[in-house]
Every structure is written in C-alpha cells, then in structure tokens.
Amino acid sequence: MIEKLAYSPSEAQIAASCGKTFLYEAIGRGDLPSLKCGRKRLIMRDDLHAWLKTLRDRACGDASDGEAA
C-alpha cells in the first residue's frame, strides 16, 4: 500500500476528525498550509500533523491557564 503524502480537504477532514468549515477556516487564516495542484487543493500530511499538534498544544495551554492561581 502506498503511503499518502498529501490529502484533499475532504480526506484531511476525515483523517483529522474535524468539520469541513473548521478545516477551511484554518486554511483561510493560514494556520493550515495548503497548495494547489492544478485545480485541486492539497494539504501535505506533515502540515496536517503539525496543525493538529498546535491545536493540541493550544488546548493544553488553555486548560492550564485556568488552573493558575
């Protein structure tokens, strides 16, 4: 089986278990890099992983912010 190096937005949405609007908003803000290959938009696998890691780090940071006294 060939390992995918890039995902379409629909594939990235499924892989990340997130909503389509959330994903497209992240692309629009520049938080999730994407590229055009002809008429098709692609999201590189490593960029998807990095974006998910920033979401996790941000969520963990937000949770710890409320605990500081």
N, C-alpha and C positions, 0 to 999 in steps of 0.2 A: 504494500500500500504506500502511495506517495504522500508524504507529509506536506500539508498546505503551508505555503509561505505567506499567503495573503488571503483575506476574506472579503466577500461582498458585504455591504452593510447588513443585509438580511442574515448572512451567515455569522457575522460578528455579533449581531443581536442575540442569536441563538447560543453562540459559544459563551457570551458574557452573561446570559440570562437577564438581559435588561430590555427595556422598552425601546421601540423604534424612535420615538420622539426624543427620549433621553440621549440616545446614541447620536442622532443627527444634531441635537443642540450642542453636544460636546465637540462634534466635528466643526460646527459653525463658529464656536468660540475659539477654536484652535487647540482645545485641550486634547483632542484625539486626532492626530495627523492622519490624513488620507491623501490618496493620489488618484489621478485619472489615467486610465489605460484605455485610450480610445474614448468610447462613450461610457465606459464602465468605471465606477468608483471602487477603489480597493483600499483596504485597511491592512497594513502589514501586521503579521502575527506578533512580532516583538512590540510594536506600538500598542496593540490591544492589551498585551500583558502589562506593559508599563502604565497605561492609563488605568487599568483595574487596580494596580498596586497603589497609584496615587489616590484612588477612591478609598481603598482600604486604609491607607495611612491617614487620610483626612478624617475618615470616620473614627479611627482610633484616637486621633488627636482631639477631635471634638468631644469624645466621651471622657477623655482625661481632663479636659478643660473644666467640665462641670464638677469634678471631684476636688479640685484645688480649693483650699480654704485659707 
